[in-house]
């Protein structure tokens, strides 16, 4: 295993291109720095510096090693800080990006419970679109994110299942289907539908299921496209059309009998919602605490809200 003190000597020698300057900075002797570099070169089996008289130049292996050396030293320091902080209460700022409607109904309540348990942690929930999730995570603007597509998992991102979201067909309270126990997929062809935007997870799941019944987007009468689930429910409530939405978004209107949920035979309308973080991140304590808190037994009632609502 590489000795971190030798890596630190290499970093300063590489940045100063001088063993003597590295020795001064680290309060070591020049022969000690030279010994550290020779030891690394022996361990890696490559030359890290080209020596020409009193002038040093990094070799190609040396240039490749430098950013990795910085990263290892940085991670070692963060690990030390994290372990030192175990003597104190968890504190910090946790930023969670949320790109899915269903997450907006579960995440705030979960965050509120988390803040009660960890009063030293400030939580900010950031609304964003699906295409901005990865940049926000990679650029450090968010520590965690809630998404509705597993496609983003991998490639440096780690996912865990958050909860299952159920999608339901809602119709106006005075619609002929409001008193029906269920309808067939082909009956949708004769109705005006409100559809979610192109990037919506609800739209993706619905089109996948309709395709199993040989129904394509072009076969449907799209009355309106809306990028907001709450606006969709309100428009259905007003009697303009019918729509498929997250059961969480429609719950209030269903409970108040403003709209009616109607099952569609043969459609498996559910999707998994995921929590995601950078897998190569050095975890901070607030992030780790929330990541574990999600599936604490005390939160089962929240995670089941979507099931209860369907």
N, C-alpha and C positions, 0 to 999 in steps of 0.2 A: 504494500500500500504506500502511496506517495506521502512523504512527510510534508505537511503544510508549511513548516518553517522553511523548507528548501524551496517550495513553490513561491513563497513570499520573497525570498532572496532573488529568485529568478525574475519575478515581476519587476522589482526595483532596478535590477541590473539591466533588464531589457528596456525599461522606460528611460533610464539615465544613460544607457550604453556605457556604463562605467561600474566596475566592481568596487572601486574606492568610494564612489558616491553612494552606492547601495549600502556599503558598510557603514558610512557615516549616518545614513538615515535609520538603519536598523540597530545602530550602536553595537556593531560587531567589527571584527577585524577583517581586513581584505582577504587574508588567507582562508578565513572561515567562509566567506562568500564564494571564493573560488572553489573550495572543497564542496560546498553545497551544489554548485553548478556541475562540477565533474561527476558528483554522485548521481544527479538527475540524468546526465547524459549517458552514464553507464546503465542506469535502470531502464531508460527508454531505448538505448541502442542507437542513438542519433547524436549529432552535434547540434547544439542550440545556438552557438555563437561562432562567427568567423573572427579569428584573431589576426590582426595585421599590425604588428608593432604594438603601440598603445591604443589602437583603435579597435572598437568592437562593432560588429554588425550582426543582426539576427539572421540566422539561416531560415530556410523555408519551414523546417520543423519547429524552429523557435517562434516564428510568426503564427503558426497554427496553434502552438501550445498557449500563447499569451492570453487569448480570451477565455480559454478553458481554465487557466490558472486563476484569472480574475473571478470567474464564476464560482470555483470551488472555495476560494477564500471568502467570497461574499456569503455563500451558503453556510460556511462554517461559522462566520460571525453571527448570522441570523439565528442559527441553531443555538449558539451560546446565549444570545439575547432571549430567545424563547425559553430556554431552560432556566435562565436567571429570573424570568418573569413568573415562573411557577410559584415563587415565594409570595406573590402578590395576587390581587384579584384581577380577573381578565378585564382588560379595557382596550378600547380602540374604536375605529370607525369601520363599519362593514357596509359595502355598497353592493346591492343586488339588482341586476338588470332583469326586467321581465318583459317578454315579447308576446305573451299569450294571454288571451282574455281570461281563460279559466284560472291562470295563476294569480290574476288580480283579486280573485275572490278568496283564495286560500292564503296566499303569501302575506298580506297585511296582518291578518289575525295571528298567523304563525310568528311573524316578526314581533308583534305586540307581546305575545307570551314570552318570546325569547328575551325581549328587553326587560320584562319583569324579573326573569331569572338572572339576567346579567345586566344590572343597571349601569355598569361602567362602559357598556358597548352602545354606541350610537349606530342605528341602522338607517340607511337611506335606500329606498326602493326607486329605481330608475326606470321609467317607461321608455321603451325603444322598439324599433322594428326588428324583425328577424334577421335582416341582413346586417344590422349593426351590432348584433350580439358578439360575434367573434372578434371584431376590432376592439370592442370595449373590454373584453377579457384580455386579449393579447397586449393591449396598450396599458393595462392596469387601471382603467377607469372603473372597472367593476371587479369585485372579488369572486362573485358567484352570479349565475344567471339561471332563469327559468325559461325553458323552451318546449316546443311541442313536436320537435322533429329529431329523431335519433341520428339523422344524417350528419349532424354537426359533431357527433361524438367520435372520438378518435382523433388522430392527427394533432396530438398535443392537448386534447380536451378530454377530461374524465367526466362521465355522467353517472348519476344514480337516479333510479326511478323515484319520482315525487308522489304522484297519485294518478288515478285513472279518471279521465274526463269523458263524460257521456254526452253525446250530441242528440238532440231531440228535434222533431218536426213540430213547430208551433203554428197554429191557425187562429184567426180572429174568433172571439167568443160566439159570434153569430154565423160562423162558416158552416156549411152543410156537413163537413167532416167532424165538427166539434162533438157530435153525439155518437160517432162511429167508434167501435172498439179498435179498429185498425184499418189501414188502407194498403193497396198493392202498389209496388213501385211504378207500374205502368200508368197508374192514375195521376202521377205527378206530371205527366206529359201535357195534361189539359189545364194545368194551373199556372198562374203567375207566381214566380218565385223571386225572392230577394236572395242574392248570393253575396258571400263575403269576397274580399279582394283576392288577387292572384296568390299572394304569399300566405294566405290564411291556412292554418292547419285544419280547421273545420271544413273548408272547401276541398282540401286534398283528400281527407278521409271520405267525404261524401262522394266525390267523383270516382274514387277507387271502388266503393261499394256499388254505385250505380252501374259501373262498367261490368260488374258480375251479372247484371240483368240486361246487358246489351243496350244500356242507356248512356249516351254521350252528352256532353255539354250542349252541343248544337241541337240536340233533340228537345231541349227544355226551353220554356218561355221565361227568359230572365227579364224580370220587370225592372230591377234596380240592383246595382252593386254598391255595397256599403262596407266601409273599413272599420266599423265599430259595432260590436255585438249589442250594446245597449240601444243604439239607434235602430238597429234591426228589429229588436223586440218592440220598441215603441211604434215603428212603422207597421208591423203586423197588428199590434193592438189597435191601431187606427183603422184597420180594415182594408189596407191597400193590397196585401199579398200574403203569401205564406213563406216560411223560412225554416232553415235548419240552423240551430244555434247551440252553444254549450248549455247544458241543462242548468248550470250554475248561473248563467246570465239571465235565463228565463224564469228562474224560480219565483221571484217576487211577483211577476205577472201571472204565473200559473196559480200561485197561492191566492191571489186576489181575484182570480177568475177573469182576468183581463184578456188572457189568451188560453188556448187549450193545447196540451201536448197530445199528439196523435202518433201511435206506433206505426211504423211502416214494415210490413212483413218482409222478412228476408234480408234486411239491412243491419249489419253489425256496426253500429255507429258509436264507436268509442276509440279513444286514443290515449296513449301514455304521455304524461307530462314529466319532463326531466329537469333535474337540477344539474348544472354543469360548472366546472371550474377548470383552470389550467392544470393539467396533470404534472407538468414539470415545475410548477410553482413551489417555492419554499413556503409551506403553509403557515399562516399566522394564526394566533390562538382564536381570535373572533371567528375567522373563517372555519377553522376546524370545529369550533363549538357549535356553530349553526349547522354545518354539514352533518354532524352527529345528532343534533337536536331534532332534525326533520322527522325522524322516525322514532322519536321517544314515545313510549306507550301513552303518555299523557296527551299526545296529539292525534291519536287515532280518530277521535271524533271529527277533527277538522279534515283529515285526509279522506274521510268517508262522506263528506258533504256532497260531493258530486254523485256518489252512488245513491244516496238518500234522495237527491233531487230528481233523479232520472225516472 
